[in-house]
Amino acid sequence: MRLPVAPEGWPFILPSLAVSCILAVMGWRRAAAVAAVPGLLSLGFFRDPERTAPRVPGAVLAPADGKVMALDEVDDPFVGSAVRMSIFLSPLDVHVNRAPVAGVVRDVQYVPGRFLAAYRPEASADNERCTVTLDGDGTRVAVSQIAGVLARRIVCRVRPGDTLQAGERYGLIRFGSRTDLVVPRSTEVRVRVGDRARGGETVMGVLQ
């Protein structure tokens, strides 16, 4: 049975809990409780619940949990005339990223950068980020994992040529971040600024 924790989280979780167990066995219960706190916080941060993608024809799913903070019309080098949907993830949100559509990974581009607050508009262009471009069924979509003030590690598990299913896990960002979803401008947008999104389940838009 799969544990609902991202594998990247165990190096943060196990040492703290192991020290806590040792202290508890030695009878130092108060110290054991203090030692367990970082591990328990990391356990919450790296949680990775199962999600069920809705069966909506042409659906573009949320690539991350969080708050929809912006909907902007942009010209994207891969998608073309597009709408960029930005999701802000607080440290309390699930930080696992999921594929918005089924498709083939065409490119994975990592760009080093700054660590501005992820809610700032310039974070899309200035911050450290990793962009995955997907060729779906007759459409092109791009997703960017963007580091924030607390984030210092972007994990992307896919490579060009990989095939993803809609809602499939493909990476995560550690400790507060932002995820930008870029879809064709003809997409029927189903969310508004301020809405809460659930990765792999919320329908962000419907391809036309």
Order of alpha helices (4+ residues) and beta strands (2+ residues): alpha-alpha-beta-beta-beta-beta-beta-alpha-beta-beta-beta-beta-beta-beta-beta-beta-beta
